[in-house]
């Protein structure tokens, strides 16, 4: 395991954890776009839980690599779904937002697989 892997993984976990907390706290900067994209409010606890579980899985993955890989794959799928949701809503200018969170997750996953 490399220092780069640990740093990128912790950064990814912190970013995804922040995103999960923003969903749980129903921050306005999260709620308005979700409504604009047509995401039902009833989905928010599940989406937040998926992000929180992914963030926790990334951190556990520092010590148990297969858990980190599974969490990374799950989060990549999650953020792929987020990009698809933004595209379906035709908010093309918002495509970079989920990608900002996905980028360190992809980095952590690649570094985890390389270890």
N, C-alpha and C positions, 0 to 999 in steps of 0.2 A: 504494500500500500504506500502510495507516495504522498508527500506533503500537498502537492497540487490537488490530488483526489480529495483529501480531507478538507482542504480550504474550499474548493468548489462545491463539495457536498454540503458543508455547513452553510455556505452562502445560499445555495439552492433551498435548503430546508428553512432557513430564516425567511427568505422571500416568499416561499409558498405558505409558511406559517402565518406571515403577515397578511397574505391574501385571504387565508382561511379566517383569521380574526376579523378582517374587514367585512367578510360575508356574515359572520356570526353577530357582529355589532351593527349590521345593516347600515354601514356607512353610505352617505348620500352618493358619493362618487362611485359606489358599486350598485346601489339600488336603481338609480336612474338608467344607466346603460342596460341593466338586466331587463327592466321594463321595456326599454326601447327595442331590445332584441327579441322580446316576446317570451322570455323565460318566466314560467309561472313562479310566483312567490313561494308556493309550497315546495319547490325544488331546492330552495336556498339552504335549508339545514343539511340536506343530503350532499349538496355541492361543497358546502363548507366542511362537512365531515370527511369527504373524499380528499380534499386538500390537506386537512389536518392529519389524516392517516398517512397520506403520502409524505408529508414533511417528517412525521415521526419515523416512518419506514426508512427514509433517507438517512436519518441520524443513526438508527439501529444498524443500518447497512455498513456504517463505518467499522462495526465490530463483527457483524454477521453479513458477509458480502451478498449472499443470495437474496436476503431481505431488501438490501439496497437496490439491487438490480430489479427485483419485482416492483418496488416502489417507484423506481425511475420509469419503468415501462408503463405502469399505471398512470403516472403523472403526464408522461408524453401523450398517452391516449386521451387523458382528460383535456390537456391544452389543445390537442388536435380537434377535439369536439368543440372547444371554445372558439377556435378559429372558424370552424364550419358554421357554428351558430352566428358569428358575426357576419360571415359572408352571406348566409341565408337571409339575414336581416338587411342586407345591402348597406351596411355601415363600413364600407371598405377602408375608410380612414382609421378605423379602430382595430384593424388587423394586427398592428404592432403591439397592442397592449397585452394580449395573452402570450405573444412571442417573447416579450421581455421576461416573463416568468418561466417560459419553457426553455429558454436558452441555457441558463445554468443547470437545469434539470438534465438536459441533453448532455451537457459537459460532464456532469457527475456520472451519468449512465455510461458514457463512453470511457471515462477514466476508470470506472468500476469494472467494466468488462475487460479493459486492458490489463488490469492488475492480476 
